Amino acid sequence: MSENKLTTKEYFQGLGRRKAAIAQVRLYAEGTGETTINGKQADVFFPYFEFKDQAFSPLKILGLEKKFDMSVKVAGGGYRGQAEAIKLGVARALVVFNEENKKVLRASGFLSRDPRIKERKKPGLKRARRAPQWAKR
């Protein structure tokens, strides 16, 4: 499907973040289930089924896998962080689409932002908490 067709349709937008990854998700109404992530098909973008399955699990819970076309822009982080950022973005877009979805998505834990991020390195340590090796003599 060409990008011009997608931009003329009505869409619902959601933003998701996880670790260093940020995902902007657009769900286009009256779709066929086609998904592009950074201009690539979802199967090509995610090398492992686990990440793709996790990213689109909010749609699966609601039974809406084939109802929307999806366009995702994601940057930063690794595959897992990007997949979880997309998951949060999809869930938020589904709430914008229909407020009644919020109860099911909240109960399943899809609307909660995971606040864990990489901790900063501290002075005198090798990493955030890793101290230099200690020698008694």
C-alpha positions as CSV (number, residue, x, y, z in Angstrom):
1,M,0.0,0.0,0.0
2,S,1.4,3.4,-0.9
3,E,2.1,6.1,1.7
4,N,-0.3,8.5,-0.1
5,K,-3.3,6.3,0.5
6,L,-2.4,5.9,4.2
7,T,-2.1,9.7,4.8
8,T,-5.6,10.4,3.4
9,K,-7.3,8.0,5.8
10,E,-8.5,8.8,9.3
11,Y,-6.0,7.5,12.0
12,F,-5.6,7.2,15.7
13,Q,-2.2,8.0,17.2
14,G,-0.4,6.7,20.3
15,L,3.1,7.3,21.7
16,G,5.0,4.5,23.5
17,R,8.3,4.6,25.3
18,R,10.5,1.9,26.9
19,K,14.1,2.2,28.0
20,A,15.7,4.3,25.2
21,A,13.1,3.4,22.5
22,I,10.3,5.8,21.4
23,A,7.5,4.6,19.1
24,Q,4.9,6.7,17.3
25,V,2.0,4.5,16.2
26,R,-0.8,5.3,13.8
27,L,-3.8,3.0,13.4
28,Y,-5.6,3.6,10.2
29,A,-9.4,2.9,10.3
30,E,-10.9,0.4,7.9
31,G,-7.7,-1.5,7.2
32,T,-6.7,-5.0,6.3
33,G,-4.1,-5.7,9.0
34,E,-1.1,-4.4,7.0
35,T,1.7,-3.1,9.2
36,T,4.8,-1.1,8.4
37,I,7.6,-0.3,10.8
38,N,10.1,2.4,9.7
39,G,9.0,1.7,6.1
40,K,9.5,-2.1,6.3
41,Q,7.0,-4.9,6.8
42,A,6.7,-6.1,10.5
43,D,8.0,-9.6,9.6
44,V,11.1,-8.1,8.0
45,F,11.7,-5.5,10.8
46,F,11.5,-7.9,13.7
47,P,13.8,-10.9,13.1
48,Y,12.1,-13.0,15.9
49,F,8.5,-13.9,16.1
50,E,8.5,-13.2,19.9
51,F,9.1,-9.4,19.4
52,K,6.4,-9.1,16.7
53,D,3.9,-11.1,18.8
54,Q,4.7,-8.9,21.8
55,A,4.4,-5.6,19.9
56,F,0.9,-6.4,18.6
57,S,-0.5,-8.2,21.6
58,P,-3.0,-5.4,22.5
59,L,-4.7,-5.9,19.1
60,K,-4.8,-9.7,19.7
61,I,-6.4,-9.3,23.2
62,L,-9.2,-7.2,21.7
63,G,-9.5,-9.4,18.5
64,L,-8.8,-6.4,16.2
65,E,-5.7,-7.8,14.3
66,K,-7.2,-7.4,10.8
67,K,-9.2,-4.3,11.5
68,F,-6.4,-1.7,11.2
69,D,-3.6,-0.8,8.9
70,M,-0.7,0.3,11.0
71,S,2.2,2.7,10.5
72,V,5.0,2.8,13.1
73,K,8.0,5.0,13.5
74,V,10.4,3.7,16.2
75,A,13.9,4.9,17.2
76,G,16.4,4.1,19.9
77,G,17.0,1.1,22.0
78,G,17.2,-2.6,20.9
79,Y,14.6,-5.0,19.5
80,R,13.0,-5.7,22.9
81,G,12.7,-2.1,23.9
82,Q,11.3,-1.2,20.5
83,A,8.8,-4.0,20.7
84,E,7.6,-2.9,24.1
85,A,7.4,0.8,23.1
86,I,5.3,-0.3,20.1
87,K,3.1,-2.3,22.4
88,L,2.4,0.8,24.6
89,G,1.8,3.0,21.6
90,V,-0.7,0.5,20.1
91,A,-2.6,0.3,23.4
92,R,-2.8,4.1,23.7
93,A,-4.0,4.4,20.1
94,L,-6.7,1.8,20.7
95,V,-7.9,3.8,23.7
96,V,-8.1,6.9,21.4
97,F,-10.1,4.8,18.9
98,N,-12.6,3.6,21.5
99,E,-12.6,4.6,25.2
100,E,-14.3,1.3,26.2
101,N,-11.0,-0.6,25.3
102,K,-9.3,1.1,28.2
103,K,-10.8,-1.2,30.9
104,V,-9.6,-4.4,29.1
105,L,-6.1,-3.0,28.2
106,R,-5.6,-1.6,31.8
107,A,-6.5,-4.9,33.4
108,S,-4.0,-6.7,31.0
109,G,-1.3,-4.2,31.9
110,F,-0.8,-2.7,28.5
111,L,-1.4,0.9,29.5
112,S,1.4,1.0,32.1
113,R,4.7,2.6,31.2
114,D,7.6,0.6,32.4
115,P,9.8,3.3,34.1
116,R,13.0,1.2,34.3
117,I,15.9,2.8,32.4
118,K,19.6,2.5,32.4
119,E,21.2,3.9,35.5
120,R,24.0,6.5,35.2
121,K,27.6,5.6,36.0
122,K,28.7,6.9,39.4
123,P,32.1,8.4,40.1
124,G,34.6,6.0,41.6
125,L,32.8,3.0,40.2
126,K,33.4,1.1,36.9
127,R,29.7,1.0,36.0
128,A,26.5,2.2,37.7
129,R,27.1,-0.1,40.7
130,R,30.1,-2.2,39.8
131,A,32.9,-1.3,42.2
132,P,36.6,-1.9,41.4
133,Q,38.0,-5.2,42.6
134,W,39.0,-4.9,46.2
135,A,42.4,-6.4,47.5
136,K,43.1,-6.7,51.1
137,R,47.0,-6.9,50.6
